[in-house]
Amino acid sequence: MMTERAVGAAQIRVMIVDDHALFRQGVGRLLEAAGMRVIAGARDGREGIRFAASLRPDVTLIDLDMPGLSGVQTIQATLQIRPVSRIIALASSADPLESFRAREAGAKGCLTKTARGDELVSLIRQVHAGEPVLDDTRPTRVAAPDTAVPLSIRECELLRLVAEGLGNHEIAQRLSVSEKTIRNRMSQTFATLKVHNRTQAAVYALRTGIAALR
């Protein structure tokens, strides 16, 4: 006879959105072994959005690094057509900014693809149950919007490019200045914001509206 927990797990209908078929199949087997039901596997964001509307999964896993429509865009579009969707973002690396972007887009949780299978199963159950999810990869010590520091137009432009994920070389080309100039400006801006790295600077830009999710 199944326990109450097993019955609850069996009722969780999961959809996997990832451009790698082997990954979808592997995760699908893992979840089914845990008593869940995988109702669909989508190969890209657009297919995932269509399936979300027609199949209405309980929990949707979305890869953040997909060609075409990005994971963040897929999360946003899915929630537009079905606001009650419970989404877990799957990141290729433990990048705090990547996790932040996913959570700001509406994901209930974020997990790296290198996580253990039992961690994924546990997170799905938490999200399905509506339990709060702690995310240790979220950046800390970043000023909130109501404590925004006055910045120059040049500093705001620099932060927007950092939030886009561009490196110093790309930013220098975009602004038609040397990399040394960009490094100097970066150091000055970090000092002004009292942040310690690019991730914290990018998160500040997103939280204050200097930059927007793409």
VEXTORSE-96694 format. One record per residue (C-alpha): residue number from 1; residue in one letter; x, y negated, z negated. Coordinates in nm, 3 decimals, padded with zeros to 5 digits. Layout:
pos: NUM	code: A	east: X	north: Y	up: Z
...
This chain:
pos: 1	code: M	east: 00.000	north: 00.000	up: 00.000
pos: 2	code: M	east: 00.138	north: -00.341	up: 00.097
pos: 3	code: T	east: 00.218	north: -00.590	up: -00.176
pos: 4	code: E	east: 00.060	north: -00.937	up: -00.180
pos: 5	code: R	east: 00.391	north: -01.086	up: -00.060
pos: 6	code: A	east: 00.417	north: -00.840	up: 00.228
pos: 7	code: V	east: 00.062	north: -00.917	up: 00.340
pos: 8	code: G	east: 00.139	north: -01.289	up: 00.332
pos: 9	code: A	east: 00.456	north: -01.239	up: 00.535
pos: 10	code: A	east: 00.269	north: -01.028	up: 00.795
pos: 11	code: Q	east: 00.031	north: -01.317	up: 00.855
pos: 12	code: I	east: 00.305	north: -01.557	up: 00.956
pos: 13	code: R	east: 00.292	north: -01.604	up: 01.333
pos: 14	code: V	east: 00.622	north: -01.737	up: 01.466
pos: 15	code: M	east: 00.728	north: -01.883	up: 01.800
pos: 16	code: I	east: 01.094	north: -01.912	up: 01.901
pos: 17	code: V	east: 01.206	north: -02.187	up: 02.140
pos: 18	code: D	east: 01.561	north: -02.127	up: 02.262
pos: 19	code: D	east: 01.725	north: -02.115	up: 02.603
pos: 20	code: H	east: 01.921	north: -01.797	up: 02.523
pos: 21	code: A	east: 01.716	north: -01.480	up: 02.575
pos: 22	code: L	east: 01.946	north: -01.263	up: 02.363
pos: 23	code: F	east: 01.912	north: -01.502	up: 02.071
pos: 24	code: R	east: 01.533	north: -01.504	up: 02.101
pos: 25	code: Q	east: 01.526	north: -01.125	up: 02.110
pos: 26	code: G	east: 01.764	north: -01.085	up: 01.817
pos: 27	code: V	east: 01.580	north: -01.330	up: 01.594
pos: 28	code: G	east: 01.250	north: -01.177	up: 01.701
pos: 29	code: R	east: 01.358	north: -00.831	up: 01.586
pos: 30	code: L	east: 01.485	north: -00.975	up: 01.258
pos: 31	code: L	east: 01.156	north: -01.150	up: 01.184
pos: 32	code: E	east: 00.940	north: -00.854	up: 01.281
pos: 33	code: A	east: 01.148	north: -00.633	up: 01.053
pos: 34	code: A	east: 01.063	north: -00.880	up: 00.775
pos: 35	code: G	east: 00.692	north: -00.833	up: 00.839
pos: 36	code: M	east: 00.630	north: -01.140	up: 01.052
pos: 37	code: R	east: 00.473	north: -01.152	up: 01.397
pos: 38	code: V	east: 00.660	north: -01.318	up: 01.683
pos: 39	code: I	east: 00.386	north: -01.435	up: 01.918
pos: 40	code: A	east: 00.603	north: -01.599	up: 02.185
pos: 41	code: G	east: 00.951	north: -01.686	up: 02.299
pos: 42	code: A	east: 00.995	north: -02.002	up: 02.505
pos: 43	code: R	east: 01.302	north: -02.056	up: 02.722
pos: 44	code: D	east: 01.295	north: -02.437	up: 02.709
pos: 45	code: G	east: 01.126	north: -02.730	up: 02.541
pos: 46	code: R	east: 00.852	north: -02.781	up: 02.798
pos: 47	code: E	east: 00.746	north: -02.417	up: 02.782
pos: 48	code: G	east: 00.756	north: -02.435	up: 02.403
pos: 49	code: I	east: 00.523	north: -02.736	up: 02.402
pos: 50	code: R	east: 00.272	north: -02.554	up: 02.624
pos: 51	code: F	east: 00.282	north: -02.244	up: 02.404
pos: 52	code: A	east: 00.242	north: -02.453	up: 02.088
pos: 53	code: A	east: -00.079	north: -02.601	up: 02.226
pos: 54	code: S	east: -00.230	north: -02.272	up: 02.345
pos: 55	code: L	east: -00.101	north: -02.018	up: 02.091
pos: 56	code: R	east: -00.093	north: -02.239	up: 01.779
pos: 57	code: P	east: 00.185	north: -02.059	up: 01.588
pos: 58	code: D	east: 00.213	north: -02.090	up: 01.211
pos: 59	code: V	east: 00.584	north: -02.172	up: 01.229
pos: 60	code: T	east: 00.793	north: -02.271	up: 01.531
pos: 61	code: L	east: 01.172	north: -02.235	up: 01.553
pos: 62	code: I	east: 01.327	north: -02.489	up: 01.791
pos: 63	code: D	east: 01.688	north: -02.491	up: 01.910
pos: 64	code: L	east: 01.829	north: -02.844	up: 01.898
pos: 65	code: D	east: 02.082	north: -02.786	up: 02.177
pos: 66	code: M	east: 01.884	north: -02.703	up: 02.492
pos: 67	code: P	east: 01.926	north: -02.824	up: 02.851
pos: 68	code: G	east: 01.655	north: -03.052	up: 02.986
pos: 69	code: L	east: 01.419	north: -03.163	up: 02.711
pos: 70	code: S	east: 01.626	north: -03.183	up: 02.392
pos: 71	code: G	east: 01.533	north: -03.014	up: 02.067
pos: 72	code: V	east: 01.447	north: -03.347	up: 01.903
pos: 73	code: Q	east: 01.227	north: -03.446	up: 02.198
pos: 74	code: T	east: 01.058	north: -03.105	up: 02.185
pos: 75	code: I	east: 00.985	north: -03.148	up: 01.814
pos: 76	code: Q	east: 00.837	north: -03.494	up: 01.872
pos: 77	code: A	east: 00.622	north: -03.382	up: 02.167
pos: 78	code: T	east: 00.500	north: -03.071	up: 01.985
pos: 79	code: L	east: 00.386	north: -03.279	up: 01.690
pos: 80	code: Q	east: 00.212	north: -03.526	up: 01.919
pos: 81	code: I	east: -00.011	north: -03.256	up: 02.067
pos: 82	code: R	east: -00.044	north: -03.057	up: 01.743
pos: 83	code: P	east: 00.039	north: -03.266	up: 01.434
pos: 84	code: V	east: -00.011	north: -02.973	up: 01.194
pos: 85	code: S	east: 00.277	north: -02.779	up: 01.350
pos: 86	code: R	east: 00.536	north: -02.651	up: 01.103
pos: 87	code: I	east: 00.874	north: -02.669	up: 01.272
pos: 88	code: I	east: 01.219	north: -02.544	up: 01.175
pos: 89	code: A	east: 01.512	north: -02.680	up: 01.375
pos: 90	code: L	east: 01.802	north: -02.449	up: 01.459
pos: 91	code: A	east: 02.135	north: -02.631	up: 01.485
pos: 92	code: S	east: 02.449	north: -02.504	up: 01.653
pos: 93	code: S	east: 02.667	north: -02.662	up: 01.383
pos: 94	code: A	east: 02.638	north: -02.796	up: 01.028
pos: 95	code: D	east: 02.635	north: -03.155	up: 01.151
pos: 96	code: P	east: 02.451	north: -03.377	up: 00.898
pos: 97	code: L	east: 02.347	north: -03.620	up: 01.172
pos: 98	code: E	east: 02.195	north: -03.340	up: 01.379
pos: 99	code: S	east: 01.995	north: -03.228	up: 01.077
pos: 100	code: F	east: 01.890	north: -03.585	up: 01.003
pos: 101	code: R	east: 01.767	north: -03.640	up: 01.358
pos: 102	code: A	east: 01.560	north: -03.320	up: 01.341
pos: 103	code: R	east: 01.405	north: -03.409	up: 01.006
pos: 104	code: E	east: 01.328	north: -03.764	up: 01.118
pos: 105	code: A	east: 01.160	north: -03.621	up: 01.430
pos: 106	code: G	east: 00.931	north: -03.417	up: 01.205
pos: 107	code: A	east: 01.098	north: -03.081	up: 01.142
pos: 108	code: K	east: 01.017	north: -02.935	up: 00.801
pos: 109	code: G	east: 01.361	north: -02.779	up: 00.771
pos: 110	code: C	east: 01.690	north: -02.730	up: 00.954
pos: 111	code: L	east: 01.919	north: -02.428	up: 00.957
pos: 112	code: T	east: 02.240	north: -02.352	up: 01.144
pos: 113	code: K	east: 02.252	north: -02.056	up: 01.379
pos: 114	code: T	east: 02.535	north: -01.913	up: 01.172
pos: 115	code: A	east: 02.305	north: -01.875	up: 00.869
pos: 116	code: R	east: 02.223	north: -01.529	up: 00.735
pos: 117	code: G	east: 01.904	north: -01.358	up: 00.846
pos: 118	code: D	east: 01.761	north: -01.356	up: 00.496
pos: 119	code: E	east: 01.811	north: -01.735	up: 00.477
pos: 120	code: L	east: 01.603	north: -01.782	up: 00.791
pos: 121	code: V	east: 01.329	north: -01.549	up: 00.666
pos: 122	code: S	east: 01.320	north: -01.732	up: 00.332
pos: 123	code: L	east: 01.303	north: -02.074	up: 00.500
pos: 124	code: I	east: 01.017	north: -01.964	up: 00.726
pos: 125	code: R	east: 00.820	north: -01.845	up: 00.424
pos: 126	code: Q	east: 00.888	north: -02.171	up: 00.240
pos: 127	code: V	east: 00.779	north: -02.385	up: 00.533
pos: 128	code: H	east: 00.472	north: -02.170	up: 00.597
pos: 129	code: A	east: 00.371	north: -02.203	up: 00.232
pos: 130	code: G	east: 00.416	north: -02.579	up: 00.243
pos: 131	code: E	east: 00.689	north: -02.572	up: -00.018
pos: 132	code: P	east: 00.946	north: -02.856	up: -00.029
pos: 133	code: V	east: 01.269	north: -02.764	up: 00.146
pos: 134	code: L	east: 01.603	north: -02.886	up: 00.020
pos: 135	code: D	east: 01.854	north: -02.967	up: 00.293
pos: 136	code: D	east: 02.209	north: -02.985	up: 00.164
pos: 137	code: T	east: 02.338	north: -03.107	up: 00.501
pos: 138	code: R	east: 02.151	north: -03.436	up: 00.482
pos: 139	code: P	east: 02.391	north: -03.731	up: 00.444
pos: 140	code: T	east: 02.402	north: -03.914	up: 00.114
pos: 141	code: R	east: 02.522	north: -04.255	up: -00.005
pos: 142	code: V	east: 02.378	north: -04.435	up: 00.297
pos: 143	code: A	east: 02.194	north: -04.764	up: 00.247
pos: 144	code: A	east: 01.818	north: -04.753	up: 00.285
pos: 145	code: P	east: 01.634	north: -04.992	up: 00.523
pos: 146	code: D	east: 01.530	north: -05.224	up: 00.239
pos: 147	code: T	east: 01.895	north: -05.282	up: 00.153
pos: 148	code: A	east: 02.008	north: -05.348	up: 00.510
pos: 149	code: V	east: 02.327	north: -05.550	up: 00.551
pos: 150	code: P	east: 02.321	north: -05.845	up: 00.796
pos: 151	code: L	east: 02.521	north: -05.742	up: 01.102
pos: 152	code: S	east: 02.638	north: -05.920	up: 01.414
pos: 153	code: I	east: 02.503	north: -05.832	up: 01.759
pos: 154	code: R	east: 02.839	north: -05.674	up: 01.838
pos: 155	code: E	east: 02.826	north: -05.456	up: 01.526
pos: 156	code: C	east: 02.469	north: -05.348	up: 01.603
pos: 157	code: E	east: 02.568	north: -05.249	up: 01.957
pos: 158	code: L	east: 02.860	north: -05.049	up: 01.820
pos: 159	code: L	east: 02.631	north: -04.867	up: 01.575
pos: 160	code: R	east: 02.381	north: -04.787	up: 01.851
pos: 161	code: L	east: 02.654	north: -04.621	up: 02.056
pos: 162	code: V	east: 02.783	north: -04.429	up: 01.753
pos: 163	code: A	east: 02.428	north: -04.306	up: 01.688
pos: 164	code: E	east: 02.413	north: -04.182	up: 02.048
pos: 165	code: G	east: 02.706	north: -03.957	up: 01.965
pos: 166	code: L	east: 02.964	north: -04.135	up: 02.180
pos: 167	code: G	east: 03.332	north: -04.115	up: 02.091
pos: 168	code: N	east: 03.575	north: -04.408	up: 02.078
pos: 169	code: H	east: 03.690	north: -04.356	up: 02.437
pos: 170	code: E	east: 03.334	north: -04.356	up: 02.572
pos: 171	code: I	east: 03.238	north: -04.658	up: 02.363
pos: 172	code: A	east: 03.547	north: -04.847	up: 02.481
pos: 173	code: Q	east: 03.452	north: -04.777	up: 02.844
pos: 174	code: R	east: 03.092	north: -04.880	up: 02.782
pos: 175	code: L	east: 03.196	north: -05.210	up: 02.621
pos: 176	code: S	east: 03.496	north: -05.270	up: 02.851
pos: 177	code: V	east: 03.748	north: -05.299	up: 02.568
pos: 178	code: S	east: 04.043	north: -05.090	up: 02.450
pos: 179	code: E	east: 04.013	north: -04.791	up: 02.219
pos: 180	code: K	east: 04.230	north: -04.976	up: 01.968
pos: 181	code: T	east: 03.975	north: -05.257	up: 01.961
pos: 182	code: I	east: 03.696	north: -05.007	up: 01.901
pos: 183	code: R	east: 03.890	north: -04.844	up: 01.617
pos: 184	code: N	east: 03.942	north: -05.183	up: 01.454
pos: 185	code: R	east: 03.577	north: -05.280	up: 01.493
pos: 186	code: M	east: 03.472	north: -04.941	up: 01.358
pos: 187	code: S	east: 03.685	north: -04.984	up: 01.047
pos: 188	code: Q	east: 03.547	north: -05.333	up: 00.986
pos: 189	code: T	east: 03.187	north: -05.218	up: 01.033
pos: 190	code: F	east: 03.235	north: -04.917	up: 00.803
pos: 191	code: A	east: 03.373	north: -05.150	up: 00.536
pos: 192	code: T	east: 03.079	north: -05.388	up: 00.575
pos: 193	code: L	east: 02.827	north: -05.105	up: 00.539
pos: 194	code: K	east: 03.026	north: -04.928	up: 00.267
pos: 195	code: V	east: 03.010	north: -04.599	up: 00.458
pos: 196	code: H	east: 03.292	north: -04.351	up: 00.501
pos: 197	code: N	east: 03.241	north: -04.186	up: 00.840
pos: 198	code: R	east: 03.061	north: -04.198	up: 01.175
pos: 199	code: T	east: 02.779	north: -03.973	up: 01.056
pos: 200	code: Q	east: 02.688	north: -04.206	up: 00.771
pos: 201	code: A	east: 02.712	north: -04.507	up: 01.002
pos: 202	code: A	east: 02.483	north: -04.339	up: 01.256
pos: 203	code: V	east: 02.232	north: -04.245	up: 00.989
pos: 204	code: Y	east: 02.233	north: -04.605	up: 00.865
pos: 205	code: A	east: 02.162	north: -04.723	up: 01.219
pos: 206	code: L	east: 01.870	north: -04.481	up: 01.252
pos: 207	code: R	east: 01.722	north: -04.561	up: 00.913
pos: 208	code: T	east: 01.733	north: -04.935	up: 00.965
pos: 209	code: G	east: 01.599	north: -04.921	up: 01.321
pos: 210	code: I	east: 01.921	north: -05.045	up: 01.481
pos: 211	code: A	east: 01.921	north: -04.721	up: 01.680
pos: 212	code: A	east: 01.633	north: -04.492	up: 01.774
pos: 213	code: L	east: 01.602	north: -04.116	up: 01.815
pos: 214	code: R	east: 01.639	north: -04.005	up: 02.176
